Amino acid sequence: MDLSWTQQSFTRRRTLAAATGLAAGALLPPGPALATAAQYTNPVIWQDFADIDVLRVGDTYYASASTMHYSPGAPVLRSYDLVNWEIAGHSVPVLDFGAKYDLNGARGYVRGIWASSLAYRPSNRTFYWLGQIDFARTYLYTATAVEGPWNRLTTISTPYYDAGLLVDTDDTLYVAYGNTTISVAQLSPDGRNQVRTQEVFRTPSSVGTLEGARFYKINGQYYVFLTRPANGQYILKSSSGPFGPYTMRQVLLDLRGPIPGGGVPHQGGLVRTQSGAWYYMAFVDAYPGGRMPALAPVTWTADGWPVVQLVNGAWGTTYPSPAVPAPPRQVTPMTGVDTFDGTTLKPGWEWNHNPDNTKWSVGNGLTLRTATVTHDLYWARNTLTHRIQGPTSTATVQLDHSAMRDGDRAGLALLRDSSAWIGLKRDGGATRVVMVTGLTMDSNWNTTGTGTEIASAPASGGRIWLRANADIRPGTPRPGTFSYSTDGITFTRLGPAFSLGNDWRFFMGYRFALFNHATQALGGAVRVTRFELSTP
């Protein structure tokens, strides 16, 4: 688009690169010159939002991110200053791409919403989200407001892998996409069909893999912004139109990032502020928490190439805050209390796969009725997840378990391919609070362990508070701990610390998860009356 409006296989990401070496770039002076101005600190969002596409519409900034198997998918974030962000909605309301996304005979772990694209078309004042699913086809959704409703506009038979959508100054829609071999497609004026596609660039073997396309038109030049996973960023430039030919230049490689123990900032997008300043919003691999957005200013060379501004040879931990108009309001914090009032879930929540909507409700708390009979949490429907706030945070839930039935399991999990939980087991008419660990998957995302109870205590009455604390600082494996309370004031630790795995191949980071499933028969329920996400 015209930037006055600015905006999987397991081999698709390399092992996290060691954050060593320096990238070429202009240096910002450290020390007093920075300290005198208002500053922001990276990561600007210490939650798991990867494969970022970022744009500006008027005085508002938007970003989109990957969600894999979580539903709804493709969250849209909103900001007025590029630093403080809120979750506004989701571009993909339901993952209706096959039964595996319903946990119906198959599972969609590490599939679904990968790197996709968000754009705005001024001619019809419409947002467009575009992404490919399962290497099979591409879906395009539209909305006139990011909160929704979002509706599917079309399905295109060409799978635009890691796509970047461009709304050109003449209103033509183009898509840059591909892995190593980069192509550009032109869509029909209504966006429903592909008019043409053409290979425009083949990555030199000396560079390796390039993917994660973002497509821009800046000062009459066409640019395709590409990532070398997971340690580099490159850009292609064409002066001859969207179909090239393109020349390539390195933006960064093995650049030290702003999160201690984390990886190299990469795979994001460029955005221009109202005053004409440019920024690059990338993500940093920072497992076990996931991939965290970081922001850095960008300048341009006289011949039209972007240069990331560095601090002491690295992506800065702090930079001067962007000069933007005063925000019209404060954004909604990503931490705090949710009492599940109203008639819908707040946009910070995403289900593990699509939910059975007949088995949950909100209003006067969140009611989770058992939706699956299973001993395997990874097969249980209606597990509701929330991102963890880094570097450390605590989730506390108040739970009414008086309507549980024999065989039911309900609680609060630290959910990933290696998981643990604290919660309630009801058997033989008695209820216990337990800590369970050893829920595991293999590298094909098949369950290898359904969990072992390692601590328990009696649970009298019908109400309990459950708490999980997560340390998601990257580097060595970090601890998660669990505790419970009968009065919401005094908490008792239950079980040993759980080690959060930091392998990258699950892509998504750990999440807090609320669940209730049956092991004998459906019919039971729990009610979560309060959820609080807090930081020290």
TIBADO-606941 format. One line per field, with one value per residue (C-alpha): residue number from 1; residue in three letters; x, y, z. Coordinates in pm, whole numbers, m for minus. Layout:
<nodes>
num [NUM; ...]
residuo [ALA; ...]
u [X; ...]
v [Y; ...]
w [Z; ...]
</nodes>
This chain:
<nodes>
num [1; 2; 3; 4; 5; 6; 7; 8; 9; 10; 11; 12; 13; 14; 15; 16; 17; 18; 19; 20; 21; 22; 23; 24; 25; 26; 27; 28; 29; 30; 31; 32; 33; 34; 35; 36; 37; 38; 39; 40; 41; 42; 43; 44; 45; 46; 47; 48; 49; 50; 51; 52; 53; 54; 55; 56; 57; 58; 59; 60; 61; 62; 63; 64; 65; 66; 67; 68; 69; 70; 71; 72; 73; 74; 75; 76; 77; 78; 79; 80; 81; 82; 83; 84; 85; 86; 87; 88; 89; 90; 91; 92; 93; 94; 95; 96; 97; 98; 99; 100; 101; 102; 103; 104; 105; 106; 107; 108; 109; 110; 111; 112; 113; 114; 115; 116; 117; 118; 119; 120; 121; 122; 123; 124; 125; 126; 127; 128; 129; 130; 131; 132; 133; 134; 135; 136; 137; 138; 139; 140; 141; 142; 143; 144; 145; 146; 147; 148; 149; 150; 151; 152; 153; 154; 155; 156; 157; 158; 159; 160; 161; 162; 163; 164; 165; 166; 167; 168; 169; 170; 171; 172; 173; 174; 175; 176; 177; 178; 179; 180; 181; 182; 183; 184; 185; 186; 187; 188; 189; 190; 191; 192; 193; 194; 195; 196; 197; 198; 199; 200; 201; 202; 203; 204; 205; 206; 207; 208; 209; 210; 211; 212; 213; 214; 215; 216; 217; 218; 219; 220; 221; 222; 223; 224; 225; 226; 227; 228; 229; 230; 231; 232; 233; 234; 235; 236; 237; 238; 239; 240; 241; 242; 243; 244; 245; 246; 247; 248; 249; 250; 251; 252; 253; 254; 255; 256; 257; 258; 259; 260; 261; 262; 263; 264; 265; 266; 267; 268; 269; 270; 271; 272; 273; 274; 275; 276; 277; 278; 279; 280; 281; 282; 283; 284; 285; 286; 287; 288; 289; 290; 291; 292; 293; 294; 295; 296; 297; 298; 299; 300; 301; 302; 303; 304; 305; 306; 307; 308; 309; 310; 311; 312; 313; 314; 315; 316; 317; 318; 319; 320; 321; 322; 323; 324; 325; 326; 327; 328; 329; 330; 331; 332; 333; 334; 335; 336; 337; 338; 339; 340; 341; 342; 343; 344; 345; 346; 347; 348; 349; 350; 351; 352; 353; 354; 355; 356; 357; 358; 359; 360; 361; 362; 363; 364; 365; 366; 367; 368; 369; 370; 371; 372; 373; 374; 375; 376; 377; 378; 379; 380; 381; 382; 383; 384; 385; 386; 387; 388; 389; 390; 391; 392; 393; 394; 395; 396; 397; 398; 399; 400; 401; 402; 403; 404; 405; 406; 407; 408; 409; 410; 411; 412; 413; 414; 415; 416; 417; 418; 419; 420; 421; 422; 423; 424; 425; 426; 427; 428; 429; 430; 431; 432; 433; 434; 435; 436; 437; 438; 439; 440; 441; 442; 443; 444; 445; 446; 447; 448; 449; 450; 451; 452; 453; 454; 455; 456; 457; 458; 459; 460; 461; 462; 463; 464; 465; 466; 467; 468; 469; 470; 471; 472; 473; 474; 475; 476; 477; 478; 479; 480; 481; 482; 483; 484; 485; 486; 487; 488; 489; 490; 491; 492; 493; 494; 495; 496; 497; 498; 499; 500; 501; 502; 503; 504; 505; 506; 507; 508; 509; 510; 511; 512; 513; 514; 515; 516; 517; 518; 519; 520; 521; 522; 523; 524; 525; 526; 527; 528; 529; 530; 531; 532; 533; 534; 535; 536]
residuo [MET; ASP; LEU; SER; TRP; THR; GLN; GLN; SER; PHE; THR; ARG; ARG; ARG; THR; LEU; ALA; ALA; ALA; THR; GLY; LEU; ALA; ALA; GLY; ALA; LEU; LEU; PRO; PRO; GLY; PRO; ALA; LEU; ALA; THR; ALA; ALA; GLN; TYR; THR; ASN; PRO; VAL; ILE; TRP; GLN; ASP; PHE; ALA; ASP; ILE; ASP; VAL; LEU; ARG; VAL; GLY; ASP; THR; TYR; TYR; ALA; SER; ALA; SER; THR; MET; HIS; TYR; SER; PRO; GLY; ALA; PRO; VAL; LEU; ARG; SER; TYR; ASP; LEU; VAL; ASN; TRP; GLU; ILE; ALA; GLY; HIS; SER; VAL; PRO; VAL; LEU; ASP; PHE; GLY; ALA; LYS; TYR; ASP; LEU; ASN; GLY; ALA; ARG; GLY; TYR; VAL; ARG; GLY; ILE; TRP; ALA; SER; SER; LEU; ALA; TYR; ARG; PRO; SER; ASN; ARG; THR; PHE; TYR; TRP; LEU; GLY; GLN; ILE; ASP; PHE; ALA; ARG; THR; TYR; LEU; TYR; THR; ALA; THR; ALA; VAL; GLU; GLY; PRO; TRP; ASN; ARG; LEU; THR; THR; ILE; SER; THR; PRO; TYR; TYR; ASP; ALA; GLY; LEU; LEU; VAL; ASP; THR; ASP; ASP; THR; LEU; TYR; VAL; ALA; TYR; GLY; ASN; THR; THR; ILE; SER; VAL; ALA; GLN; LEU; SER; PRO; ASP; GLY; ARG; ASN; GLN; VAL; ARG; THR; GLN; GLU; VAL; PHE; ARG; THR; PRO; SER; SER; VAL; GLY; THR; LEU; GLU; GLY; ALA; ARG; PHE; TYR; LYS; ILE; ASN; GLY; GLN; TYR; TYR; VAL; PHE; LEU; THR; ARG; PRO; ALA; ASN; GLY; GLN; TYR; ILE; LEU; LYS; SER; SER; SER; GLY; PRO; PHE; GLY; PRO; TYR; THR; MET; ARG; GLN; VAL; LEU; LEU; ASP; LEU; ARG; GLY; PRO; ILE; PRO; GLY; GLY; GLY; VAL; PRO; HIS; GLN; GLY; GLY; LEU; VAL; ARG; THR; GLN; SER; GLY; ALA; TRP; TYR; TYR; MET; ALA; PHE; VAL; ASP; ALA; TYR; PRO; GLY; GLY; ARG; MET; PRO; ALA; LEU; ALA; PRO; VAL; THR; TRP; THR; ALA; ASP; GLY; TRP; PRO; VAL; VAL; GLN; LEU; VAL; ASN; GLY; ALA; TRP; GLY; THR; THR; TYR; PRO; SER; PRO; ALA; VAL; PRO; ALA; PRO; PRO; ARG; GLN; VAL; THR; PRO; MET; THR; GLY; VAL; ASP; THR; PHE; ASP; GLY; THR; THR; LEU; LYS; PRO; GLY; TRP; GLU; TRP; ASN; HIS; ASN; PRO; ASP; ASN; THR; LYS; TRP; SER; VAL; GLY; ASN; GLY; LEU; THR; LEU; ARG; THR; ALA; THR; VAL; THR; HIS; ASP; LEU; TYR; TRP; ALA; ARG; ASN; THR; LEU; THR; HIS; ARG; ILE; GLN; GLY; PRO; THR; SER; THR; ALA; THR; VAL; GLN; LEU; ASP; HIS; SER; ALA; MET; ARG; ASP; GLY; ASP; ARG; ALA; GLY; LEU; ALA; LEU; LEU; ARG; ASP; SER; SER; ALA; TRP; ILE; GLY; LEU; LYS; ARG; ASP; GLY; GLY; ALA; THR; ARG; VAL; VAL; MET; VAL; THR; GLY; LEU; THR; MET; ASP; SER; ASN; TRP; ASN; THR; THR; GLY; THR; GLY; THR; GLU; ILE; ALA; SER; ALA; PRO; ALA; SER; GLY; GLY; ARG; ILE; TRP; LEU; ARG; ALA; ASN; ALA; ASP; ILE; ARG; PRO; GLY; THR; PRO; ARG; PRO; GLY; THR; PHE; SER; TYR; SER; THR; ASP; GLY; ILE; THR; PHE; THR; ARG; LEU; GLY; PRO; ALA; PHE; SER; LEU; GLY; ASN; ASP; TRP; ARG; PHE; PHE; MET; GLY; TYR; ARG; PHE; ALA; LEU; PHE; ASN; HIS; ALA; THR; GLN; ALA; LEU; GLY; GLY; ALA; VAL; ARG; VAL; THR; ARG; PHE; GLU; LEU; SER; THR; PRO]
u [0; 100; 291; 131; m136; 116; 106; 515; 702; 957; 1227; 1064; 1262; 1624; 1748; 1769; 2086; 2337; 2311; 2668; 2838; 2742; 2522; 2603; 2398; 2410; 2483; 2278; 2493; 2452; 2421; 2305; 2184; 1921; 1852; 1725; 1421; 1119; 1213; 1054; 1197; 1216; 1042; 752; 519; 647; 389; 392; 308; 513; 538; 426; 268; 233; 59; m82; m425; m453; m331; m379; m131; m231; m39; m125; 41; 48; m163; m121; m392; m549; m898; m1000; m688; m474; m512; m517; m334; m390; m167; m148; 225; 386; 485; 166; m57; m393; m563; m856; m991; m913; m916; m1007; m1316; m1305; m1054; m1302; m1028; m1105; m1203; m852; m907; m1209; m1010; m1242; m1047; m730; m541; m403; m111; 161; m61; m325; m240; 126; 287; 6; m62; m281; m346; m584; m747; m838; m1065; m1326; m1207; m1160; m903; m780; m623; m460; m295; m238; m351; m192; 6; m324; m496; m512; m793; m879; m1096; m1221; m1366; m1441; m1324; m1061; m1299; m1508; m1717; m1458; m1595; m1429; m1409; m1259; m1049; m762; m619; m258; m110; 69; 333; 440; 252; 275; m23; 28; m245; m76; m132; m357; m561; m428; m378; m46; 90; 459; 518; 742; 1034; 1373; 1194; 995; 693; 446; 79; m173; m532; m849; m986; m1234; m959; m1142; m918; m559; m497; m132; 165; 532; 862; 1055; 1361; 1561; 1765; 2140; 2273; 2517; 2221; 2020; 1649; 1442; 1072; 824; 750; 622; 541; 570; 568; 779; 864; 769; 995; 871; 1022; 989; 1107; 1226; 1360; 1638; 1515; 1604; 1893; 1868; 1660; 1699; 1520; 1453; 1402; 1258; 1244; 1057; 727; 596; 719; 1079; 1358; 1470; 1807; 1886; 2056; 2115; 1940; 2076; 2246; 2335; 2241; 2245; 1891; 1736; 1626; 1905; 1925; 1696; 1758; 1806; 1521; 1373; 1056; 847; 743; 818; 586; 597; 472; 261; 575; 759; 982; 1027; 1032; 1091; 884; 1031; 1007; 1271; 1280; 1254; 1139; 979; 754; 746; 838; 827; 783; 1067; 1080; 1371; 1394; 1497; 1667; 1715; 2024; 2036; 1981; 1674; 1773; 1661; 1912; 1818; 1947; 2168; 2283; 2638; 2625; 2302; 1927; 1867; 1704; 1583; 1522; 1362; 986; 826; 707; 334; 19; m120; m334; m711; m727; m519; m507; m646; m368; m270; m261; m531; m858; m1132; m1462; m1613; m1893; m2084; m2180; m1848; m1493; m1245; m999; m705; m850; m802; m919; m692; m848; m1209; m1444; m1776; m1985; m2269; m2044; m1937; m2085; m1990; m2182; m2153; m1831; m1706; m1890; m1704; m1918; m1731; m1704; m1480; m1438; m1063; m764; m553; m566; m427; m746; m983; m1201; m1281; m944; m923; m578; m418; m69; 182; 323; 701; 950; 752; 384; 117; m231; m485; m833; m1130; m1315; m1657; m1635; m1962; m2111; m1823; m1908; m1714; m1425; m1403; m1071; m1064; m796; m522; m239; 93; 21; 266; 411; 534; 271; 169; m138; m298; m663; m936; m1004; m1345; m1367; m1601; m1787; m1473; m1279; m904; m675; m381; m65; m6; 301; 432; 189; 408; 407; 663; 803; 503; 272; 134; 73; 347; 237; m105; 27; 118; m26; 263; 94; m256; m466; m837; m1067; m1368; m1655; m1733; m1487; m1111; m843; m573; m247; 30; 350; 560; 915; 951; 1291; 1478; 1796; 1812; 1488; 1275; 1042; 666; 508; 155; m40; m397; m608; m939; m993; m819; m567; m334; m189; m27; 238; 151; 411; 766; 863; 782; 1056; 923; 1074; 1247; 1269; 1153; 986; 637; 665; 400; 514; 371; 22; m197; m493; m832; m981; m1257; m1288; m1445; m1285; m1613; m1917; m2024; m2251; m2025; m1933; m1716; m1745; m1448; m1562; m1234; m905; m616; m290; m35; 334; 569]
v [0; 365; 412; 747; 504; 262; 54; m2553; m2773; m2789; m2670; m2332; m2182; m2257; m2324; m2000; m1824; m1720; m1345; m1266; m1037; m691; m574; m276; 26; 382; 416; 619; 777; 604; 773; 1129; 1205; 934; 985; 1340; 1236; 1021; 663; 329; m8; m325; m556; m317; m613; m891; m1136; m1389; m1204; m1335; m1279; m920; m709; m346; m48; 295; 426; 793; 831; 466; 180; m182; m509; m870; m1187; m1566; m1791; m2142; m2370; m2115; m1983; m1716; m1657; m1370; m1112; m746; m518; m143; 142; 519; 549; 221; 144; 80; m183; m347; m646; m515; m826; m1123; m1138; m1510; m1566; m1945; m2192; m2358; m2525; m2888; m3121; m3119; m2764; m2888; m3167; m3397; m3711; m3510; m3217; m2895; m2828; m2619; m2567; m2302; m1932; m1884; m1570; m1376; m1017; m727; m427; m135; m20; 348; 331; 127; 192; m179; m393; m706; m1012; m1270; m1600; m1952; m2259; m2605; m2534; m2586; m2255; m1890; m1720; m1352; m1186; m827; m590; m218; m210; m431; m529; m698; m848; m1011; m1205; m1435; m1259; m1539; m1854; m1864; m2196; m2073; m2103; m1772; m1889; m1618; m1354; m977; m786; m450; m201; 1; 372; 290; 57; m265; m555; m741; m1027; m1110; m1463; m1768; m1944; m1885; m1844; m1521; m1454; m1169; m1221; m964; m997; m893; m548; m703; m916; m1242; m1397; m1422; m1241; m1332; m1464; m1452; m1546; m1225; m1333; m1644; m1625; m1678; m1996; m1782; m1629; m1946; m1921; m1604; m1591; m1386; m1133; m783; m575; m194; 92; 381; 688; 504; 207; m144; m324; m681; m715; m1072; m1264; m1519; m1738; m1688; m1443; m1204; m955; m861; m631; m644; m324; m265; 59; m110; m210; m483; m766; m649; m702; m676; m621; m737; m582; m710; m517; m709; m1038; m1190; m867; m872; m833; m642; m944; m1113; m1477; m1413; m1429; m1187; m944; m1040; m1105; m796; m489; m126; 157; 534; 778; 1084; 1302; 1087; 888; 518; 219; m152; m376; m725; m1017; m1172; m1548; m1562; m1908; m2042; m1737; m1721; m1444; m1089; m767; m515; m173; 23; 343; 322; 573; 553; 585; 838; 558; 424; 143; 112; 114; 3; 248; 67; 137; 22; m212; m382; m347; m101; m191; 170; 437; 782; 747; 809; 1166; 1120; 1313; 1263; 947; 992; 749; 497; 152; m144; m305; m662; m745; m703; m860; m1024; m1115; m1238; m987; m904; m1149; m1220; m1304; m1021; m1034; m1143; m1495; m1770; m2131; m2429; m2522; m2427; m2455; m2635; m2322; m2513; m2597; m2255; m1917; m1584; m1340; m1361; m1553; m1802; m2133; m2429; m2740; m3059; m3095; m3401; m3736; m3797; m3853; m3632; m3254; m3212; m3372; m3180; m2919; m2581; m2518; m2140; m1980; m1647; m1526; m1499; m1157; m1148; m1156; m1314; m1306; m1478; m1597; m1635; m1779; m1804; m2126; m2256; m2635; m2730; m2864; m3100; m3467; m3783; m3821; m3449; m3263; m2882; m2628; m2393; m2515; m2399; m2521; m2610; m2936; m3006; m2904; m2909; m2799; m2733; m2813; m3037; m3405; m3532; m3908; m4118; m3811; m3651; m3357; m3302; m3021; m3171; m3076; m3278; m3279; m3496; m3392; m3422; m3436; m3569; m3376; m3477; m3334; m3670; m3714; m3909; m3842; m3763; m3652; m3782; m3653; m3560; m3365; m3332; m3198; m3226; m2963; m2893; m2665; m2550; m2266; m2250; m2011; m2152; m1976; m2035; m1832; m1842; m1722; m1689; m1524; m1692; m1889; m2178; m2364; m2156; m2256; m2253; m2296; m2368; m2285; m2275; m2095; m2150; m1782; m1595; m1446; m1717; m1941; m2280; m2407; m2742; m2966; m2896; m2637; m2730; m2668; m2475; m2614; m2364; m2555; m2335; m2599; m2565; m2199; m2070; m1994; m2116; m1996; m1998; m2224; m2278; m2624; m2860; m3206; m3536; m3877; m4068; m3883; m3533; m3318; m3149; m2782; m2525; m2148; m1913; m1598; m1408; m1423; m1195; m1163; m973; m890; m838]
w [0; m22; 300; 364; 493; 640; 736; 817; 836; 1117; 877; 822; 1112; 1190; 1539; 1733; 1629; 1891; 1934; 1838; 1590; 1469; 1185; 973; 1077; 1192; 1563; 1805; 2074; 2409; 2746; 2815; 2461; 2498; 2865; 2819; 2610; 2684; 2609; 2546; 2645; 2436; 2404; 2357; 2416; 2640; 2516; 2233; 1909; 1616; 1239; 1282; 1010; 1113; 951; 1023; 932; 1017; 1375; 1469; 1436; 1388; 1396; 1319; 1445; 1412; 1634; 1484; 1627; 1862; 1787; 1705; 1501; 1375; 1654; 1560; 1798; 1818; 1934; 1912; 1973; 1852; 2211; 2410; 2251; 2313; 2154; 1951; 1778; 1556; 1176; 1160; 1378; 1358; 1213; 977; 776; 859; 1143; 1290; 1408; 1606; 1776; 1585; 1495; 1430; 1578; 1432; 1664; 1492; 1189; 1118; 1122; 1030; 895; 729; 626; 734; 508; 474; 150; 161; m145; 41; 399; 452; 633; 456; 619; 392; 481; 355; 549; 543; 224; 42; m27; 71; 258; 253; 519; 534; 792; 810; 1174; 1331; 1611; 1342; 1219; 995; 698; 449; 114; m91; m113; m363; m478; m474; m121; m68; 180; 428; 235; 229; 90; m84; m173; m445; m498; m795; m566; m724; m482; m496; m286; m233; m105; m103; 58; m110; m445; m408; m626; m674; m750; m872; m753; m929; m839; m596; m440; m500; m765; m880; m1208; m1246; m1053; m1139; m980; m913; m713; m632; m313; m361; m201; m2; 183; 228; 308; 275; 365; 570; 295; 360; 50; 29; m217; m92; m300; m619; m542; m463; m165; m40; 318; 390; 688; 704; 989; 1259; 1246; 953; 758; 391; 152; m221; m421; m767; m963; m1250; m1092; m862; m1083; m1075; m1146; m782; m623; m269; 32; 384; 661; 960; 1039; 1377; 1547; 1926; 2049; 2342; 2551; 2751; 2643; 2347; 1975; 1686; 1607; 1269; 1068; 1113; 921; 843; 938; 895; 1159; 1089; 1102; 846; 1082; 1009; 1246; 1217; 1444; 1462; 1700; 1923; 1982; 2361; 2464; 2679; 2648; 2269; 2027; 2160; 1954; 1960; 1794; 1645; 1439; 1074; 845; 469; 257; m25; m276; m97; 141; 505; 791; 1144; 1407; 1658; 2012; 2087; 1790; 1896; 1869; 2151; 2479; 2489; 2226; 2225; 2209; 1867; 1817; 1764; 1858; 2206; 2210; 2221; 2515; 2703; 2552; 2747; 2952; 2868; 3238; 3499; 3611; 3405; 3569; 3241; 3239; 2923; 2653; 2481; 2578; 2582; 2289; 2506; 2516; 2255; 2263; 2209; 1871; 1799; 2096; 2121; 2163; 2327; 2623; 2749; 2834; 2990; 3205; 3582; 3526; 3269; 3273; 3125; 3084; 3004; 2626; 2590; 2761; 2762; 2985; 2755; 2802; 2449; 2315; 2544; 2377; 2530; 2690; 2708; 2690; 2775; 2688; 2971; 3047; 3069; 3214; 3500; 3582; 3785; 3692; 3971; 3915; 4145; 4064; 4167; 4137; 4306; 3980; 3896; 3848; 3916; 3673; 3593; 3581; 3595; 3661; 3550; 3327; 3192; 2840; 2567; 2425; 2780; 3032; 3397; 3590; 3924; 3961; 4086; 4050; 4152; 4205; 4417; 4537; 4680; 4540; 4574; 4462; 4273; 4089; 3771; 3551; 3267; 2993; 2683; 2303; 2058; 1761; 1551; 1818; 1925; 2297; 2474; 2833; 2979; 3316; 3659; 3984; 4212; 4494; 4635; 4921; 5016; 4866; 5083; 4994; 4642; 4585; 4545; 4420; 4191; 4106; 3854; 3840; 3523; 3465; 3086; 3065; 2780; 2818; 3060; 3144; 3378; 3664; 3686; 4027; 4149; 4464; 4592; 4850; 5024; 5106; 4822; 5065; 5195; 4926; 4980; 4740; 4582; 4423; 4302; 4042; 3684; 3427; 3127; 2807; 2579; 2250; 1959; 1742; 1890; 1780; 2021; 2374; 2702; 2793; 3098; 3025; 3190; 3133; 3236; 3081; 3174; 3201; 3253; 3117; 3017; 3230; 3484; 3491; 3665; 3682; 3678; 3852; 3835; 3644; 3730; 3536; 3743; 3739; 4036]
</nodes>
